[in-house]
């Protein structure tokens, strides 16, 4: 088992791409149980994502389609359709707390993934409590939070986020497909944008965006946003391009 101070870093190359059937991907991973606040923030700004103690960033040699996207909160204005989503969910209650895992979490997560496997052909992904803990509870380090959404006293969605002084990183969201008409995935993003506005946080990071992609292209709805143009090391400057 790794000691707290150890870091395991490796590249998984030539694996099947998760987003294109005809492409392979190269992903750099870094497993670190003790990551400082400043280092984690620097990694987020440079395109890294976090699940548990594992951080990763694409370094594909033949493709640069996955782009890190962050919403410009100061200049973001809710569209009429987004306001309709907020309005139809006005009776949904949500709570922000440290990440947890319960059987209710597991049932909801697995129900969501079964639905997405049928709807979008996702690879089957069923987790138990330990697997969920490793991916979504471990490594929070006072930064990771969960937003629990309740309707009629039922847990209908969970959004995992990392909460910094200058950014919210949207880590993952899953929801009850029986409530599909409430656009809960979109609603969770809109709630995060509202939180960022309330706390004067300049950016919400939505992870990777692929233009016009059937699974990731929806993030184009949240303009204005910035796209990371380079693949900088932690000691190198970032280059962002603005889209409005």
C-alpha positions in Angstrom: 0.0 0.0 0.0 1.3 3.5 -0.8 2.5 5.7 2.0 0.8 9.1 2.3 3.8 10.9 0.8 4.2 8.6 -2.3 2.9 9.4 -5.7 2.4 6.8 -8.4 2.4 8.2 -12.0 2.0 6.2 -15.2 0.6 6.5 -18.7 -1.9 4.0 -20.2 -1.4 4.3 -23.9 -3.0 2.8 -27.0 -6.3 2.0 -25.2 -9.6 2.1 -26.9 -10.9 5.7 -26.9 -14.1 6.2 -24.8 -15.5 8.7 -27.3 -14.5 7.5 -30.8 -14.7 3.9 -32.0 -11.9 4.4 -34.6 -9.4 6.0 -32.2 -7.1 5.1 -29.4 -6.2 7.3 -26.4 -3.2 7.9 -24.1 -4.1 8.9 -20.6 -1.7 10.0 -17.9 -2.6 9.0 -14.3 -1.3 10.2 -11.0 -2.3 8.5 -7.8 -1.6 10.7 -4.8 -3.3 10.4 -1.4 -1.9 13.7 0.0 -2.4 16.4 -2.6 -2.1 20.0 -1.5 -4.8 22.5 -2.2 -2.6 24.6 -4.4 -1.3 21.6 -6.4 -4.8 20.3 -6.9 -6.0 23.7 -8.1 -3.0 24.0 -10.5 -3.8 20.5 -11.9 -7.5 21.5 -12.5 -6.4 24.6 -14.4 -4.2 22.5 -16.6 -6.8 20.0 -17.6 -6.5 17.3 -15.0 -9.6 15.6 -13.6 -10.0 13.8 -10.2 -11.8 10.7 -9.1 -10.9 9.7 -5.5 -7.1 9.8 -5.1 -6.6 9.3 -8.9 -6.0 12.3 -11.2 -5.8 11.9 -15.0 -5.3 14.0 -18.1 -5.4 13.0 -21.8 -2.1 13.0 -23.7 -3.3 11.4 -26.9 -0.6 11.5 -29.5 -2.8 11.5 -32.6 -5.8 13.4 -31.3 -6.6 16.7 -29.4 -10.4 16.6 -29.5 -11.0 16.5 -25.7 -10.9 20.1 -24.6 -11.0 21.4 -21.0 -13.9 23.8 -20.7 -14.7 26.4 -18.0 -17.7 28.7 -17.9 -17.2 32.4 -17.5 -19.5 32.9 -14.5 -19.4 36.7 -14.4 -20.7 37.1 -17.9 -23.0 34.0 -18.0 -26.7 34.8 -18.4 -29.3 32.1 -18.0 -31.2 31.6 -21.3 -35.0 31.3 -21.4 -34.8 27.5 -21.7 -32.4 27.3 -18.8 -34.8 29.5 -16.7 -37.6 27.1 -17.6 -35.5 24.2 -16.2 -34.9 26.2 -13.0 -38.6 27.0 -12.7 -39.9 23.5 -13.1 -37.5 22.3 -10.5 -38.2 25.0 -7.9 -39.7 22.5 -5.5 -36.6 20.3 -5.6 -34.6 20.7 -2.4 -30.8 20.3 -2.4 -28.2 20.0 0.2 -24.4 20.4 0.0 -22.2 18.3 2.3 -19.0 16.2 2.5 -19.2 13.2 0.1 -20.9 10.1 1.6 -21.9 6.7 0.4 -25.1 4.9 1.3 -27.1 2.0 -0.2 -29.4 4.7 -1.6 -26.4 6.2 -3.5 -25.4 2.9 -4.9 -29.0 2.0 -6.0 -29.4 5.4 -7.7 -25.9 5.2 -9.4 -26.5 1.7 -10.8 -30.0 2.5 -11.9 -28.7 5.6 -13.8 -25.9 3.6 -15.5 -28.2 0.8 -16.5 -30.4 3.4 -18.1 -27.5 5.1 -19.9 -26.2 1.7 -21.1 -29.6 1.2 -22.8 -30.0 4.7 -24.0 -26.5 5.6 -25.2 -24.7 2.3 -25.3 -22.4 3.1 -22.4 -20.2 0.3 -21.2 -21.9 -1.5 -18.3 -20.7 0.0 -15.0 -22.2 -1.4 -11.8 -20.4 -0.5 -8.5 -20.5 -1.6 -4.9 -20.0 0.5 -1.8 -16.2 0.1 -1.8 -15.8 1.0 -5.4 -18.1 4.0 -5.0 -16.1 5.1 -2.0 -12.8 4.9 -3.8 -14.0 6.9 -6.7 -16.3 9.6 -5.2 -15.7 9.8 -1.4 -12.0 9.2 -0.9 -9.6 12.1 -1.6 -12.2 14.9 -0.9 -9.6 16.7 1.4 -12.2 19.4 2.4 -12.5 20.3 -1.3 -14.8 17.5 -2.5 -18.5 18.0 -1.9 -21.7 16.3 -2.9 -25.0 18.0 -3.8 -28.0 15.9 -2.9 -31.3 16.6 -4.8 -34.6 15.6 -3.3 -38.1 15.6 -4.7 -41.0 14.4 -2.7 -38.5 13.2 -0.1 -36.8 11.0 -2.6 -33.2 11.2 -3.6 -33.4 11.9 -7.3 -29.9 13.1 -8.2 -26.3 13.4 -6.8 -23.7 15.9 -8.1 -20.1 15.5 -7.1 -18.0 18.7 -7.2 -14.7 20.1 -6.1 -15.1 23.5 -4.5 -12.2 25.9 -4.7 -12.0 29.6 -3.9 -11.8 30.5 -7.6 -13.5 27.5 -9.2 -16.1 24.8 -9.0 -15.1 21.6 -10.8 -18.1 19.5 -11.8 -16.8 16.0 -11.2 -19.8 13.7 -11.9 -23.6 13.7 -11.8 -26.1 10.9 -11.8 -29.9 10.9 -11.5 -33.1 8.8 -11.4 -34.2 8.2 -15.0 -37.8 8.1 -13.7 -37.5 11.8 -13.3 -36.1 12.4 -16.8 -38.7 15.1 -17.6 -37.1 17.4 -15.0 -33.7 17.6 -16.9 -31.9 16.8 -13.7 -28.4 16.7 -15.3 -28.9 20.2 -16.7 -30.4 21.3 -13.5 -27.4 20.2 -11.5 -25.1 22.3 -13.7 -27.4 25.3 -13.4 -27.3 25.0 -9.6 -23.5 24.9 -9.7 -23.6 28.1 -11.8 -25.9 29.7 -9.2 -23.6 28.7 -6.4 -20.6 30.2 -8.3 -22.5 33.4 -8.8 -23.5 33.5 -5.1 -19.9 33.0 -3.9 -18.3 35.2 -6.5 -16.4 32.2 -8.0 -15.2 33.1 -11.5 -15.3 29.6 -13.2 -17.2 26.4 -13.3 -15.2 23.6 -14.9 -17.3 21.1 -16.9 -14.6 18.7 -17.6 -13.9 17.7 -21.2 -15.8 19.0 -24.2 -15.8 17.6 -27.7 -17.5 19.9 -30.3 -20.7 18.4 -31.8 -20.1 15.1 -30.0 -23.3 13.1 -29.1 -22.3 12.7 -25.5 -20.1 15.8 -24.7 -21.3 18.3 -27.2 -24.1 19.6 -24.9 -21.6 21.7 -23.0 -21.7 24.1 -25.8 -24.9 25.5 -24.3 -23.1 27.2 -21.4 -21.4 30.1 -23.2 -19.5 32.2 -22.6 -16.7 29.7 -21.8 -13.0 29.3 -22.2 -11.2 26.4 -23.8 -7.7 25.3 -22.7 -5.5 25.4 -25.8 -2.3 23.8 -24.6 -1.1 20.9 -22.5 1.0 22.6 -19.9 3.0 21.1 -17.1 2.3 22.3 -13.6 5.1 24.9 -13.9 4.0 26.2 -17.3 1.5 28.9 -18.2 -2.0 28.0 -19.5 -3.4 29.4 -22.8 -7.2 29.8 -22.9 -9.4 30.8 -25.9 -12.6 32.6 -25.2 -16.0 31.7 -26.8 -19.1 33.8 -26.5 
